[in-house]
Amino acid sequence: MIGLLSNPQEFGETVSAILSLFFWLVICYVCFKFCGGNKQQQQQQVVVQTGDKKMRVCPKCGMQNDVTSKFCSDCGYEFETQNNLEK
């Protein structure tokens, strides 16, 4: 640090490099946020057989729900149903 203070040219180059890095980080963040980072991934829905009852496993939290449930009883995730697929 003392070496940077004693050599103004090297100090300026270091500050310039840090600002350039910060600029590109901001650009990457904006691109990720607004150009596809918020797309929802399609999650596979799993149905398991427990005894004589079928249960649907929530892809978000892992909670087992009745196969006829439209929403997860734990986190509220909306399961895909035939009605949802036709929209």
N, C-alpha and C positions, 0 to 999 in steps of 0.2 A: 504494500500500500504506500509506503514511504517513497519507494522508487517511482510509483506513478505520479505522486505529487511533485517530485523533483523534476520530472520530464513531462512538460505540458503536452507535447505532441503524442506521447504514448498514452497519457491520460485521456486525451480527446479521442484517440482511436478506440480505447477501451469503452468509453461512454457511447461512442457511435455503434460499436458492436453490440452492446447491451440493448440500446434502443432499437437496432435493427432486429435483434432476436425477439424483443417484445412486440414489435410491429407484426412479424410473421406469426407469432403465437396468436395475436388478436385476429389476424386474417384467417388462420386455421380454425379458430373457435367459431367465428362467424359463418364460415363455410359449412362446418359440421352442424351447427345449430339450425341454419336455415336451408341447407341444401341436402338434407337427407338424414341428419342425425336424429330427427324426431319421428322417423317412420316406425310404425309398429311392425314388429316381426310376427308372422303368423305362427302361432304356437300350436303344437300338436296336442289334441285332447285325448286322454287315455281313459278307458273304461276298464275297471277291474271287477272280477267276480269275488265277492266275499260271502261264502256260504251259499245261500239261495238268492242273494240280492246283488244286483249290479250297482256299482258306485262309479261316479265320474270323478277323476282326480283333477283338481284345479292346476293349470299350468303355471299360474303365478305364485301360489303359496303352498301347493301340495295337499291341501285339505280334501278329504273324500266327501263327496256330496251325492245325493240321490241322483240317479241318471235322468230324472225328469226335471231337475232343477234348472232354472234359467240363469241364476246367479249363484256365485260361490257364497256359502253361508259365513265364511270367515272374512274374505277380503272384498267381496262384491264383484269379482270378475264376471263379465257377461259371457256365458258359454255360447258357442255356435250352435244354433238350432236350424232346422229347415227354413223357418221364417227369416232368420238373420241372413242366411245364404241367398235368399231370393231378393233381398233389398238391393 
